[in-house]
């Protein structure tokens, strides 16, 4: 089974957004995939941010069932590919969980980049839309690379 775990800080904005958008891209083969999200500093059980849910809803997707979860060793070890939103998240996971270090990438590396994805939390709805648009571009342009790494 192909598997990808999207990571952000609180698991209420960027990583659930990435999870929903990526699921929509593999909808015809969703049974071949395990796609989840988590946060480096998440409080377990929180719903996605209201503006995240609104933007995802505008794109025809749904995050109503999403509940945040914090990363754990067991969770990380159960995924072939771990994609972070920020370089600091990538480095922290690689240091704290060296057994998964080679499976951790910055999401922008999927398109040959090395920049952080804007965290819209605290900002206006337009910043959430900008982040969702960037996420869609990253996941579309980086799709083949994600499939390749998620299958290993």
C-alpha positions as CSV (number, residue, x, y, z in Angstrom):
1,X,0.0,0.0,0.0
2,X,1.2,3.5,-0.8
3,X,1.3,5.8,2.2
4,X,1.9,9.5,2.9
5,X,1.7,11.5,6.1
6,X,1.4,15.2,5.9
7,X,2.9,17.2,8.9
8,X,2.4,20.7,10.1
9,X,2.4,22.3,13.5
10,X,-1.0,22.0,15.0
11,X,-2.6,19.7,12.4
12,X,-5.6,22.1,11.9
13,X,-4.6,24.1,8.8
14,X,-1.9,23.1,6.4
15,X,-1.6,19.3,6.8
16,X,-5.3,18.6,6.8
17,X,-5.6,20.8,3.8
18,X,-2.8,18.8,2.0
19,X,-4.4,15.5,3.1
20,X,-7.8,16.5,1.6
21,X,-6.4,17.9,-1.6
22,X,-4.2,14.8,-2.1
23,X,-7.1,12.5,-1.4
24,X,-9.0,14.2,-4.2
25,X,-6.2,13.6,-6.6
26,X,-6.1,9.8,-5.9
27,X,-9.9,9.4,-5.5
28,X,-10.1,6.7,-8.2
29,X,-7.4,4.7,-6.5
30,X,-8.1,5.7,-2.9
31,X,-8.1,2.1,-1.7
32,X,-4.5,1.8,-2.7
33,X,-3.5,4.6,-0.4
34,X,-3.2,5.5,3.3
35,X,-3.2,9.3,3.5
36,X,-3.2,11.0,6.9
37,X,-2.0,14.1,8.6
38,X,-0.5,15.0,12.0
39,X,1.2,17.9,13.9
40,X,4.5,18.3,15.7
41,X,2.7,20.3,18.4
42,X,-0.9,19.1,17.9
43,X,-3.5,18.8,20.6
44,X,-5.2,15.5,19.9
45,X,-8.9,15.6,18.9
46,X,-9.2,19.2,17.6
47,X,-11.3,19.8,14.4
48,X,-9.7,21.5,11.4
49,X,-9.6,25.3,11.7
50,X,-13.0,26.8,10.6
51,X,-11.3,28.8,7.7
52,X,-9.5,25.6,6.6
53,X,-12.9,23.8,6.5
54,X,-14.4,26.7,4.6
55,X,-11.7,26.8,1.9
56,X,-11.6,23.0,1.5
57,X,-15.4,23.1,1.2
58,X,-15.1,25.8,-1.5
59,X,-12.9,23.3,-3.4
60,X,-15.6,20.6,-3.1
61,X,-14.0,18.6,-0.4
62,X,-14.8,18.0,3.3
63,X,-12.8,18.0,6.5
64,X,-15.7,17.8,8.9
65,X,-14.5,14.5,10.3
66,X,-10.9,15.5,10.7
67,X,-9.5,15.5,14.2
68,X,-5.9,16.5,15.0
69,X,-3.3,14.1,16.1
70,X,0.2,14.5,17.3
71,X,3.1,12.7,15.8
72,X,4.4,9.6,17.5
73,X,7.1,7.1,16.7
74,X,4.6,4.4,15.9
75,X,2.6,6.7,13.6
76,X,5.7,7.9,11.7
77,X,7.1,4.4,11.3
78,X,3.9,3.3,9.7
79,X,4.3,5.6,6.6
80,X,6.5,5.3,3.6
81,X,6.6,9.0,3.0
82,X,6.4,11.9,5.5
83,X,6.0,15.4,4.1
84,X,6.4,18.5,6.3
85,X,5.4,22.1,5.7
86,X,8.5,23.7,7.2
87,X,12.2,22.9,7.2
88,X,12.3,23.1,11.0
89,X,9.6,20.3,11.2
90,X,11.6,18.1,8.8
91,X,14.8,18.6,10.8
92,X,13.1,18.1,14.2
93,X,11.5,14.8,13.1
94,X,14.8,13.5,11.6
95,X,16.7,14.3,14.8
96,X,14.1,12.9,17.2
97,X,13.1,9.9,15.1
98,X,16.3,8.9,13.2
99,X,14.8,5.6,12.1
100,X,12.4,7.5,9.7
101,X,14.9,10.2,8.7
102,X,15.3,9.0,5.1
103,X,11.5,9.1,4.6
104,X,11.0,12.7,5.7
105,X,10.9,15.5,3.1
106,X,9.8,19.1,2.9
107,X,6.7,19.1,0.7
108,X,8.2,21.7,-1.6
109,X,11.1,19.2,-2.3
110,X,8.5,17.3,-4.4
111,X,8.9,20.0,-7.0
112,X,12.6,20.7,-6.5
113,X,12.0,23.5,-4.0
114,X,13.2,24.1,-0.5
115,X,10.9,26.7,1.0
116,X,8.3,26.7,3.8
117,X,4.6,26.7,3.1
118,X,2.8,29.8,4.5
119,X,0.9,29.0,7.8
120,X,-2.4,31.0,7.4
121,X,-3.5,30.6,11.0
122,X,-4.4,33.9,12.5
123,X,-4.8,35.5,9.0
124,X,-7.8,36.4,6.9
125,X,-9.6,33.8,4.7
126,X,-7.6,35.0,1.7
127,X,-4.4,33.6,3.2
128,X,-6.1,30.3,3.7
129,X,-7.1,30.4,0.0
130,X,-3.5,31.2,-1.0
131,X,-2.1,28.3,1.0
132,X,-4.7,25.9,-0.5
133,X,-3.8,27.1,-4.0
134,X,-0.1,26.6,-3.3
135,X,-0.8,23.2,-1.8
136,X,-2.8,22.2,-4.9
137,X,0.1,23.3,-7.1
138,X,2.7,21.4,-5.0
139,X,0.6,18.2,-5.0
140,X,-0.2,18.4,-8.7
141,X,3.3,19.2,-9.9
142,X,4.9,16.9,-7.4
143,X,2.4,14.0,-7.9
144,X,4.8,11.6,-9.6
145,X,7.5,12.1,-7.1
146,X,5.1,11.6,-4.2
147,X,3.8,8.3,-5.8
148,X,7.4,7.2,-6.3
149,X,8.4,7.9,-2.7
150,X,5.1,6.7,-1.2
151,X,5.5,3.3,-2.8
152,X,8.9,2.5,-1.2
